[in-house]
């Protein structure tokens, strides 16, 4: 699980090259906004990041599902992790939501909460791997990834 | 009988392989019923695990694999419906690097270069589309084995449906937005014209004349246990009526139930479902 989380973190941080030909395929991208839901013992998925209000929709969905599971006699704990970016998020101040403003914080929290909800202990302070890899932290560097060959 | 209605949102879409396709892998333009029975079985497995009863994802017997929970759930499902409530599906083929382990010939298994290959992989794109699948389930039907058994009731089915996170492969992520369980016996023949204007789900075809854009197709019968094993043999099939666009066969939208004049349509929870017995 930890390895999978680190792999996901590496992709989100822009540390993984994609495409068949590096010389001709260098996508310009960066993580603008994101939502992740951590839950146990039942799963909760995020709302599709297609609509403008998908951050609020994800939070509403998580609450509704926790209630539905409760009706079936199962108490589900959950936490919604949100990278707000420039999007509106009216429910981001709630207690069941952890909202961050920087992509690097989102990735770091993603790994921590992922380990916590997967049943493992949260990573130790300053542990290697929970942080984005060196060179991926700055917005400028993530934009083009040029020079990191 | 319980009609379990599940509203879901596609993240990007889905893919569903036609039977026995391997090297060339297009996609069906609508997800087959086995996809929904499998997804619901996985939801039930989550529910059983949350109650402290372990359920295997698959089991090996006689040198072959099968999915025990889907197999027993399949026997409890009488009918499956699916419709797009909002948006449409556009099928396409992308070049994708895939693991092709199941299709390697025995004499080539030791060759690592055979394990991955670039294939034409069909995908049915439906970003942001809203869909509904509904299953007609026998109430009280027992699913599972040993200690991990559950008699299907409305509460268990609703919780299991909420636990559905994907359709088909792991990449087919969906968000279940709403779930409702209704008694099929309480559904009445539709009289409200508004219900007939809502997109109509695909349905088991009882025979007779089928107006365009509806056509018939064959799906694997989810009640046939061979479907849930890795035996690559032709199992039983069911004939379904599905919509097909007249102007582009790879683009699918669901027409309203008013396009079907010679079948009985019943209303459940404000939506219309074709009852193929009439």
Interface residues (C-beta under 8 A of the other chain):
Chain A: X41 X42 X43 X45 X46 X47 X48 X49 X50 X51 X61 X65 X68 X69 X71 X72 X73 X74
Chain B: X9 X10 X11 X12 X46 X47 X49 X50 X51 X127 X128 X155 X156 X158 X159 X162 X163 X165 X173 X174 X175 X176 X177 X179
